[in-house]
Amino acid sequence: MSPDIQAARTALAKYSDPLAAVRDGYFSTLACIDFPKGAKDGSIEYPPGAMGVHFLNPANIGPKLDPAKPQVLIYEPVGDKLVLVGAEWFVPVQVAGDKAPAIFGQTLAGPMDGHEPIMPPSLRHYDLHVWLWKDNPRGIFTSTNASVKCAPGAAYTVAIGEHQH
């Protein structure tokens, strides 16, 4: 893990308690986003795996990306708890200007439509998922993580590419 990613991991560790995230302005989107068979959206590929439950902090949305202030924290439901597994840096197209943003030496994927049901399709954006606390067999920057699980058939699991609940 590179020093800048390790520093982000250390700075964000306090959010292992989702209530700490809520106190700092993050809002849960409730749904556990799963791509059990993978999917493709334009040029964006989502290998089979999950994205988990997203907590969004609107105050962190802007044209400059800060490694210690991701726009989204990603949790995996495990039993009756939410376990912090990653973070997402997210920039709406209208904020980014004419160039895809970058962080950690990676250019954010996109532009792409918003992911229903947790955001309207009209919210075109760039994003980069970084699996800071849960190993991803496809790599730390892959959008989905096959090691992250959403309970199939659970009330708040949204299986993209299959019948949505």
C-alpha positions as a Markdown table, in Angstrom:
| # | Residue | x | y | z |
|---|---|---|---|---|
| 1 | Met | 0.0 | 0.0 | 0.0 |
| 2 | Ser | 1.5 | 3.4 | -1.0 |
| 3 | Pro | 2.2 | 6.0 | 1.6 |
| 4 | Asp | -0.6 | 8.3 | 0.4 |
| 5 | Ile | -3.2 | 5.5 | 0.5 |
| 6 | Gln | -1.9 | 4.4 | 3.9 |
| 7 | Ala | -2.3 | 7.9 | 5.2 |
| 8 | Ala | -5.9 | 8.0 | 3.9 |
| 9 | Arg | -6.6 | 4.7 | 5.6 |
| 10 | Thr | -5.2 | 6.0 | 8.9 |
| 11 | Ala | -7.2 | 9.3 | 8.7 |
| 12 | Leu | -10.4 | 7.5 | 7.9 |
| 13 | Ala | -10.1 | 4.7 | 10.4 |
| 14 | Lys | -12.3 | 6.6 | 12.9 |
| 15 | Tyr | -15.3 | 5.9 | 10.6 |
| 16 | Ser | -15.1 | 2.2 | 11.5 |
| 17 | Asp | -18.0 | 3.3 | 13.7 |
| 18 | Pro | -20.8 | 4.4 | 11.2 |
| 19 | Leu | -22.2 | 6.7 | 13.9 |
| 20 | Ala | -19.0 | 8.7 | 13.8 |
| 21 | Ala | -19.5 | 9.1 | 10.1 |
| 22 | Val | -23.1 | 10.3 | 10.6 |
| 23 | Arg | -21.8 | 12.8 | 13.3 |
| 24 | Asp | -19.3 | 14.1 | 10.7 |
| 25 | Gly | -22.0 | 14.7 | 8.0 |
| 26 | Tyr | -22.3 | 11.4 | 6.2 |
| 27 | Phe | -25.7 | 10.1 | 5.2 |
| 28 | Ser | -26.5 | 6.5 | 4.6 |
| 29 | Thr | -28.1 | 5.6 | 1.2 |
| 30 | Leu | -29.5 | 2.4 | 2.9 |
| 31 | Ala | -29.1 | 0.1 | -0.1 |
| 32 | Cys | -26.4 | -2.5 | -0.3 |
| 33 | Ile | -25.3 | -2.3 | -4.0 |
| 34 | Asp | -24.5 | -5.7 | -5.5 |
| 35 | Phe | -23.5 | -6.7 | -9.0 |
| 36 | Pro | -23.8 | -10.5 | -8.7 |
| 37 | Lys | -23.2 | -11.1 | -12.4 |
| 38 | Gly | -21.3 | -7.9 | -13.2 |
| 39 | Ala | -22.5 | -5.2 | -15.5 |
| 40 | Lys | -21.4 | -2.7 | -18.1 |
| 41 | Asp | -22.5 | 0.9 | -18.3 |
| 42 | Gly | -21.1 | 2.5 | -21.4 |
| 43 | Ser | -17.3 | 2.2 | -21.0 |
| 44 | Ile | -17.5 | 1.4 | -17.3 |
| 45 | Glu | -17.2 | -2.2 | -16.3 |
| 46 | Tyr | -18.5 | -3.6 | -13.1 |
| 47 | Pro | -17.0 | -7.1 | -12.5 |
| 48 | Pro | -19.1 | -9.5 | -10.4 |
| 49 | Gly | -19.0 | -8.3 | -6.8 |
| 50 | Ala | -20.6 | -5.7 | -4.5 |
| 51 | Met | -20.1 | -2.1 | -3.7 |
| 52 | Gly | -21.8 | -2.3 | -0.3 |
| 53 | Val | -23.7 | 0.4 | 1.6 |
| 54 | His | -22.7 | 4.0 | 0.6 |
| 55 | Phe | -22.6 | 6.9 | 3.1 |
| 56 | Leu | -22.4 | 10.2 | 1.3 |
| 57 | Asn | -21.1 | 13.5 | 2.7 |
| 58 | Pro | -22.4 | 16.3 | 0.5 |
| 59 | Ala | -20.1 | 18.9 | 2.2 |
| 60 | Asn | -17.1 | 17.0 | 0.7 |
| 61 | Ile | -18.3 | 17.4 | -2.9 |
| 62 | Gly | -16.2 | 19.9 | -4.8 |
| 63 | Pro | -13.6 | 20.3 | -7.6 |
| 64 | Lys | -10.6 | 19.4 | -5.4 |
| 65 | Leu | -10.1 | 15.9 | -4.0 |
| 66 | Asp | -8.7 | 15.4 | -0.5 |
| 67 | Pro | -7.4 | 12.0 | 0.5 |
| 68 | Ala | -8.7 | 12.5 | 4.1 |
| 69 | Lys | -12.2 | 13.6 | 3.0 |
| 70 | Pro | -13.8 | 11.1 | 0.6 |
| 71 | Gln | -17.3 | 12.0 | -0.6 |
| 72 | Val | -18.4 | 8.4 | 0.1 |
| 73 | Leu | -17.6 | 5.8 | 2.8 |
| 74 | Ile | -18.4 | 2.2 | 1.9 |
| 75 | Tyr | -19.7 | -0.3 | 4.5 |
| 76 | Glu | -20.4 | -4.0 | 4.2 |
| 77 | Pro | -23.4 | -5.4 | 6.2 |
| 78 | Val | -22.0 | -8.2 | 8.4 |
| 79 | Gly | -24.6 | -9.7 | 10.8 |
| 80 | Asp | -26.2 | -6.8 | 12.5 |
| 81 | Lys | -23.2 | -4.4 | 12.0 |
| 82 | Leu | -21.9 | -2.3 | 9.2 |
| 83 | Val | -18.1 | -2.8 | 8.6 |
| 84 | Leu | -16.1 | -0.1 | 6.9 |
| 85 | Val | -14.5 | -1.6 | 3.8 |
| 86 | Gly | -13.6 | 1.2 | 1.5 |
| 87 | Ala | -14.1 | 4.8 | 0.4 |
| 88 | Glu | -15.1 | 6.5 | -2.9 |
| 89 | Trp | -13.9 | 9.8 | -4.3 |
| 90 | Phe | -16.8 | 11.3 | -6.3 |
| 91 | Val | -17.0 | 14.4 | -8.4 |
| 92 | Pro | -20.1 | 15.5 | -10.4 |
| 93 | Val | -19.4 | 16.3 | -14.0 |
| 94 | Gln | -20.7 | 19.9 | -13.6 |
| 95 | Val | -18.1 | 20.5 | -10.8 |
| 96 | Ala | -15.2 | 18.7 | -12.5 |
| 97 | Gly | -15.1 | 20.9 | -15.6 |
| 98 | Asp | -13.7 | 19.5 | -18.8 |
| 99 | Lys | -11.1 | 17.1 | -17.2 |
| 100 | Ala | -11.5 | 13.9 | -15.3 |
| 101 | Pro | -10.2 | 14.4 | -11.7 |
| 102 | Ala | -7.4 | 12.2 | -10.3 |
| 103 | Ile | -6.3 | 11.1 | -6.9 |
| 104 | Phe | -3.7 | 8.5 | -5.7 |
| 105 | Gly | -2.2 | 8.5 | -9.2 |
| 106 | Gln | -5.5 | 7.2 | -10.6 |
| 107 | Thr | -7.9 | 9.0 | -12.9 |
| 108 | Leu | -11.5 | 8.7 | -11.7 |
| 109 | Ala | -13.7 | 6.6 | -13.9 |
| 110 | Gly | -16.4 | 8.3 | -16.0 |
| 111 | Pro | -18.3 | 10.3 | -16.7 |
| 112 | Met | -21.2 | 8.0 | -15.9 |
| 113 | Asp | -24.9 | 8.3 | -15.0 |
| 114 | Gly | -26.0 | 8.2 | -11.3 |
| 115 | His | -26.6 | 4.7 | -10.0 |
| 116 | Glu | -30.3 | 4.1 | -9.3 |
| 117 | Pro | -31.8 | 3.8 | -6.7 |
| 118 | Ile | -29.2 | 5.6 | -4.5 |
| 119 | Met | -28.8 | 8.5 | -6.9 |
| 120 | Pro | -30.7 | 9.9 | -9.9 |
| 121 | Pro | -29.4 | 8.9 | -13.3 |
| 122 | Ser | -29.1 | 12.6 | -14.2 |
| 123 | Leu | -26.3 | 13.0 | -11.6 |
| 124 | Arg | -23.5 | 12.3 | -14.1 |
| 125 | His | -20.2 | 12.0 | -12.3 |
| 126 | Tyr | -16.7 | 10.6 | -12.0 |
| 127 | Asp | -15.7 | 8.2 | -9.2 |
| 128 | Leu | -13.0 | 6.0 | -7.8 |
| 129 | His | -13.6 | 3.2 | -5.3 |
| 130 | Val | -10.6 | 2.4 | -3.1 |
| 131 | Trp | -10.9 | -0.8 | -1.0 |
| 132 | Leu | -8.8 | 0.4 | 2.0 |
| 133 | Trp | -10.0 | -2.2 | 4.6 |
| 134 | Lys | -11.2 | -5.2 | 2.6 |
| 135 | Asp | -8.8 | -6.9 | 0.1 |
| 136 | Asn | -10.2 | -6.9 | -3.4 |
| 137 | Pro | -9.0 | -9.9 | -5.5 |
| 138 | Arg | -9.3 | -7.6 | -8.6 |
| 139 | Gly | -7.3 | -4.8 | -7.1 |
| 140 | Ile | -7.7 | -1.9 | -4.7 |
| 141 | Phe | -9.2 | 0.5 | -7.4 |
| 142 | Thr | -11.7 | -1.9 | -9.0 |
| 143 | Ser | -15.3 | -0.5 | -8.7 |
| 144 | Thr | -16.8 | -3.7 | -7.3 |
| 145 | Asn | -15.3 | -6.1 | -4.7 |
| 146 | Ala | -16.0 | -9.9 | -4.9 |
| 147 | Ser | -15.1 | -10.2 | -1.3 |
| 148 | Val | -17.9 | -7.7 | -0.2 |
| 149 | Lys | -21.3 | -9.4 | 0.3 |
| 150 | Cys | -24.8 | -8.1 | 0.2 |
| 151 | Ala | -27.4 | -10.5 | 1.5 |
| 152 | Pro | -29.3 | -11.8 | -1.5 |
| 153 | Gly | -33.0 | -11.1 | -1.2 |
| 154 | Ala | -32.6 | -8.8 | 1.9 |
| 155 | Ala | -34.9 | -5.8 | 2.0 |
| 156 | Tyr | -32.1 | -3.2 | 1.2 |
| 157 | Thr | -30.0 | -5.3 | -1.2 |
| 158 | Val | -30.2 | -3.9 | -4.7 |
| 159 | Ala | -28.9 | -6.4 | -7.3 |
| 160 | Ile | -27.9 | -4.4 | -10.3 |
| 161 | Gly | -28.4 | -6.3 | -13.6 |
| 162 | Glu | -31.0 | -8.5 | -12.0 |
| 163 | His | -34.6 | -7.9 | -10.7 |
| 164 | Gln | -34.4 | -4.9 | -8.4 |
| 165 | His | -36.2 | -5.2 | -5.0 |
